[in-house]
Amino acid sequence: MSDLRRIREGWAALERERIRLLRQMTVQEGIRQYLALQRALEPHFQQTEALFRPQRMAYLAELQERLSRLERWRKERRGESA
């Protein structure tokens, strides 16, 4: 077996494990993990702020919309008015 093939198979196995772990994660755990990454990467974000600001703002707007949809869905499941 070639080295490149072993590397590809290893990456594929890692990706399968990553997906499995993400599927087991609750929304709250996902948010905690996201915030931990945000804290760890904040110095880099500040250094590259001007370069990537438009993309980051678009991502944050999308995240906010997704969280709003999640909250509406949760309220609907509990029988509350949205």
Backbone torsions as a table, in degrees:
resi	resn	phi	psi	omega
1	MET	NA	136.3	-178.3
2	SER	-75.0	156.5	178.4
3	ASP	-61.6	-40.5	-179.0
4	LEU	-62.7	-40.6	178.7
5	ARG	-64.6	-42.0	177.7
6	ARG	-62.9	-39.6	178.5
7	ILE	-63.8	-46.2	179.2
8	ARG	-60.6	-43.2	178.7
9	GLU	-64.9	-38.0	177.0
10	GLY	-63.9	-43.3	178.0
11	TRP	-64.5	-39.4	178.9
12	ALA	-62.8	-41.4	178.1
13	ALA	-64.3	-41.2	177.4
14	LEU	-62.6	-41.6	179.9
15	GLU	-64.9	-41.4	176.9
16	ARG	-61.1	-42.5	179.2
17	GLU	-66.8	-40.0	177.8
18	ARG	-59.8	-46.6	179.9
19	ILE	-63.4	-42.6	178.8
20	ARG	-59.5	-45.2	-179.7
21	LEU	-66.4	-39.6	178.7
22	LEU	-64.1	-37.3	179.6
23	ARG	-67.6	-26.9	179.0
24	GLN	-81.9	-14.8	-175.0
25	MET	-76.9	135.9	174.7
26	THR	-78.1	167.5	177.7
27	VAL	-59.7	-43.4	-178.8
28	GLN	-63.3	-40.9	177.9
29	GLU	-65.0	-39.3	177.9
30	GLY	-62.7	-41.6	178.3
31	ILE	-65.2	-43.6	178.2
32	ARG	-60.8	-42.3	179.7
33	GLN	-65.2	-42.0	178.0
34	TYR	-60.3	-45.6	-178.9
35	LEU	-66.3	-35.7	176.5
36	ALA	-64.3	-42.2	176.6
37	LEU	-63.9	-40.8	179.0
38	GLN	-59.0	-44.9	179.1
39	ARG	-63.9	-42.8	-177.7
40	ALA	-66.8	-33.8	-175.7
41	LEU	-96.6	-2.7	-175.9
42	GLU	-52.2	-44.5	178.9
43	PRO	-58.8	-40.9	178.0
44	HIS	-66.3	-41.0	178.4
45	PHE	-59.3	-41.0	-179.5
46	GLN	-66.1	-39.7	-179.6
47	GLN	-66.6	-31.6	-176.2
48	THR	-107.8	14.5	-173.9
49	GLU	-54.3	-50.0	-176.2
50	ALA	-63.5	-37.6	-176.9
51	LEU	-69.9	-40.4	-173.1
52	PHE	-111.6	8.8	-176.9
53	ARG	-53.6	-48.3	-178.4
54	PRO	-58.7	-42.9	-180.0
55	GLN	-66.4	-40.2	179.8
56	ARG	-66.3	-40.8	179.2
57	MET	-64.6	-40.4	177.4
58	ALA	-63.6	-43.1	179.0
59	TYR	-62.7	-44.1	-179.5
60	LEU	-65.1	-37.2	176.8
61	ALA	-64.1	-42.6	177.9
62	GLU	-63.7	-42.9	178.8
63	LEU	-61.7	-43.5	179.4
64	GLN	-61.6	-41.9	178.6
65	GLU	-64.6	-42.0	179.4
66	ARG	-64.2	-40.3	177.7
67	LEU	-66.3	-36.4	176.7
68	SER	-64.3	-43.0	177.4
69	ARG	-62.6	-40.8	178.4
70	LEU	-61.4	-44.4	-179.9
71	GLU	-64.4	-41.3	176.8
72	ARG	-61.7	-42.8	179.2
73	TRP	-62.0	-43.6	179.8
74	ARG	-62.9	-41.3	179.0
75	LYS	-65.2	-40.3	178.3
76	GLU	-61.9	-40.0	179.8
77	ARG	-65.4	-32.9	178.9
78	ARG	-85.4	-3.7	178.7
79	GLY	82.0	16.1	177.9
80	GLU	-87.9	157.5	175.4
81	SER	-77.3	141.9	-176.0
82	ALA	-76.9	NA	NA
